[in-house]
Amino acid sequence: MRTTVTLDPDVEQLLRTTMRERGISFKEAVNEAVRNGATPNRSTTANDFPTFAMGEPLVDVTHALRLASAAGSTVRQRSSSTRHDVTLRCSSGC
């Protein structure tokens, strides 16, 4: 199809840059730009990453957060005391 289009100066510059960088004609640069603009953008979604069916859980995980919280309380006590020791050393040594 033949038509007359008036391009803004910045658009013309973009096309000229594309032509020079890629070694293509004005017609090819315009067609490519129109195709890219007319094609819906493909956004990154969770479907772009591989997924795997792992089946049903072998362990009942209904109370997993409660179990993790109970198990983590011991770890938290240790790590908080360690942080406290480090803070005391830093305070007296600074």
Steps between C-alpha positions, in 0.01 A plus 500: 500500500625845417417798719640832612588535867639810669754398765597710798872590500578274798331202331692565179824507700412169667435343160822639353697368798340158460579503128864587561553256789332206331583574139136493387294719270258770607207280395630209711555725802148645476339158452689358797409796721132472407500124559666543840252772594195312376590170667375468858783517751588168654556555868696266721263274685534198720435288190831610351685289756510122503256338737486142615212292629615364835183309585329489835711575810623190681466677836198688634608865479183645650684618811838560337523864605422416862766224497755730338425768755550257790824366353622849416450638851811317621698626205370852550604498866851394406535747216361789706747431782781480246390832356490643850856382568620654175326825586666510841844436355450764236375751759796453730759469223385790285 
